[in-house]
Amino acid sequence: MKCAVTFLALVASLSLQAAITIGAYNIRNFDYDERYRIRTNKTELTSMLLNLKADVLSVEEINNTAEFNTFITTKMPGYKTALSECGGEHGQHLGFIYNSNTVEMLSFNEDLAVSDPGQAGGCNTGSRPLGIGLFQIKATKQKFYGMTAHLKSGSNPESIQKRTKQFEIIKNIIKELKTKTGVADFYLAGDLNTTQYISQGQDFKMLTKFVSDLGMVNLTDKLGCSAYWWGGTEDGMEDPSLLDHVVATPGLIKTTVKPQLNGHCKKVSCKQASLAQLGVSYESVSDHCPITATIQ
């Protein structure tokens, strides 16, 4: 009986350890947004990141990579970073923050194919690259690929057309990696700039098809929003949008998924809101909110 109890306790312990939290956060032009002349509020950012308790977090718009690496090392003991060398025409680097106590990064590289589809990708031209990390969950030794993307922004036809090509390229990269490496599990997260997602327009259809074609699951599609913008009208109110997503293969999910909305998006429940209501995280950290999903 004693052995049986010990075994059950061990199984329960491994089950708890196997749960991981993954997410995405576009940290607006860290650590200084030249457009609005706003320096990133690092005190607020620290609090937000620590509260996420993420094991792997995809991050975008890291303009000052050296400062970001120092910031994470100082403010988040146990966490490590892996950031792209390239950042596209606006110098917006991307990559991962990860908890080295729970996951190990086995490799990291960036793919410029999404920067300028059909052309030779440039490090400092076009859109951002695709960040690709190979991770291993320490408790279970399960390997999975994480991908951080920051697709072309804008709701005009040209931007949507480019995103269509970018989705197709990412799909092919995933298929190729599965074939070449034998690793079956993947997640894709980041600012996919799905400007028409809430209205179920073309972006909604594109991402839905992408997820379906790869047999993946959109873990965060029911969150309601992930960012705010001025809404195109000078009425003093900001409008919600759903630009950021976390999608994953079923092999990562196991049994349960707990999506979580954070920051000012959670504070105002994805409703139209004033600047005062959105508060400091919107004003001096990012127009986006961190989104996460705990999977087990």
N, C-alpha and C positions, 0 to 999 in steps of 0.2 A: 504493500500500500504506500509506504514511504517513497519507494522508487517511482511509483505512478504519479504521486503528487509532485515530486521533483521534476519529472518529465513534462507534466502539464504546465508547470510554472515556467520551465524553459521555453516551451512552445509559445506561451503567452508573451514572454519577454521578447522573443525574436519577432513576433507579430507586431508588437508595439514599435520595436526598433526599425522594422521594415517600412513603416509609414514615412513618406518623405513629402516635403512641401516644396513645390516649384512655383515660379511666378515670373512676372515681368514688370519692369518699371522704366519708363522714359523719364530720366532726370534732366529736365530742360537745360541743355547747354551748360552742364556742370563745368567749371564752378562760377562762370560769369556769362550771363545772357546779354550779349552786346546789343541786341535789338531793343531791349527795354532797359538796358543799363541796370540790371538787377543781379547782385551777387547771391549765389546759392546760400540759403539759410541752413548752415550745417548742423546747428543745434536741432532744428526741426527735422532735418533729414536723418540725423542719427537716431532720434526717437522713433521715427517711422520705420526705419530699416530694422532696428532691434525688435520692434513689436511684431514684425512679420514672422520672425523665427523661421525664415526660409532656409532650406537646405541648398537649393540652387535657384538663383535669381538672375534672369536675363535682364541686362541693363543697356540702355541706349542713350545717345546724345552726351557722351562723356568727352567734352572738348579738351579738358586738361587731364590727361591720363596720369601724369606723374603725381599731381595733387590728389587725384582720386585714389590711387594706390596707397598713398600715405594716409589719407583720410580713413580708408577701410582698415588698414593695419592698426591705426591708433584707436579708432572708435569701436571696432568690432573684432576683439581678440578671438582667434580661432577661425576667422574668415579669410579667404584668399580671393584674389582677382585674376582674371584672364581677359585681356582687352585686345582688340584688333589694332594693328599698326596703321591701317587705313581708315579713313573716315569720310570718304566722298568729298564733294566740292565744299561742304560746310564744316569739314573737320570733326564730324560727329562720330566718334569711335563707339564701338559696342562690344559686348562680351558677357562675362558672368561674374557674379559674386557667389561663392560657395562655402559651405560650412565644412572645413577640413576634418572635423571630428566625426561627421556622419557620411560624407562622400569623398571619394578620391578622384582627382582629375588625371586621367591617363594620357590625354593629348588635347591639343588645341590648335586649330588653324582657321584661316579665313578664306572665303571663296569670293572672288571678284566677279563671277559670272552674272550675279544679279545686279551689279552696279549699272552697267549699260548693256542690257540684253542684245545679243547679236553683234557686239563690238568687243574689242580687246579692253577689258576693264582697267581703269586707271585708279591708282591709290587715292588720288586727290581730285577725282572728277566723278560726275554722276552721283548716283545714290550710294548708300552705305553697303559694305560687303555683308556676307552671311557669316556669322560666327559659329563655329562648329566645335563642340567639346565632347570628348568621350569620357564618361563618368562611370564609377563603380560604387555601388552602395556598400559601405563597409560591413554592415550587419549581415547581408545576404550574399555578397559578392556578385550581385546582378549588375551587368553592364548595360548602359544605355547612352545614346547620343542625345545631347541637348543642342538645339539650334536657336540662335538669337537673330531676329530679323528686324530691320527698320525699312519698310518698303516705301516706295515713292509716295509723297504726299499730294493732296489735291483731289478735287472732285470733278475736274474737267475731263473730257473724253481722252485726252492724251495721257493724263496721269493714270486713269483707269486702265487704259490699254497697256501701259508699262507694267502696272501691278499684275495684270493678267499674265504677261510674259514672265514676271518674277516668280509667281506662284508655280508656273509650269517648270521653271528651272529648279526650284527647290524640290518639287516633286521628283524630278529626275535624279537629283543629288541623293535624296533619301533612298530611292530604289537602287541606285548604284552602290551606295554604302552597304545596304542590306545584302546585296549579292556578293560584294567583295570581302566584307568583314565577317558576315555571319551574325552580326549583332541585330537582333530583331526589334528592339524597343527604341523609340525615338520620342522626343517632344520638340515642338516648335513653339516659340513664344516671342512676344515683342510687339512693337508698334507696327501693325500691319496696315495702318492707315485706311481702314475700311469705312470710309466716310458715309457710305450708303447702307451700312449694316442695319441700323435701327429701322430704317424705312424699308428694309428687305429689297433693296435695289441690286444693282449689278455686283457690288462688293460682297453682299450677302450670298448671292448665288455662286460667286467665284470661290469664296472660302468654304461654303457648304460642299461644293463639288470636290475641292481639294481634299477636304477631310474624308469624304466618302470614297474617293478614288484610292486613298491610301489605307482605308480601313481604320482610321483614327477617330478620336472623340474630342469634340470641343468642350473642354472642361469648364470654361468660364462664360459660355454664351448666354447664360441666364442672369448674369450679374446686373444687366441693365445699362451700365455705362462704364467708361474707364478714363474719360477726359472731359474737359469743359472748354468751350470757346465762346466768343462774343456773340455768335448767332446770326451775324449779318445785319443786325439792327441796333441802333443807338438807343436802347431802352433801359440801359443800366442793369440788364439781367443777362446772365451767362447760361448757355444751353448745354445739355449733356450730349455726349456721343460715345459710341463704342468702337474704339480704334485698336485696342490692345486685346490680345487673345493668348490662351494657352491651350494647345491641342496635343494629344498624346496617343500612343498606341495602347490597345487594351492590355498588353502584357505588363505595362507599368501600373495600371489601375488596380489590378487584382479584384477587389470587391467593392470598395467604397471611394467616393470622391466628395470632398468638402471644399467648394469654392468660397473665396472670401474677397469681399470688396473692402478697400482701405482708404485712408486719407479723406480728403474733402468729398469724394464721391459717396463714401459711406455716411459722412456727416450730414449731407443734405438729401440722402436717399435717392440720388440720381434725378432729383427734381430741378426745374429751372431755379436759379438762385442768384443773389446779388454777390458782389465782391466781398462784402462784409460777412455774408453768410458762409461763403467758401473758405475764408480765413487765410491764415499765414501759409499753409502748405500750397495753396493755389497762387498766392501772391509772390512768394519768394523761394519756392522749391520747384514746382512744375505744374503745368496745366493738366498733366496726366496724373493718374492715381496708381499706386501699386496694386496689382491683382495677383492672387495666389490660389493654388489648389492643393489641398493635402490629399494624397492618394495612398491607398493601402491595399 
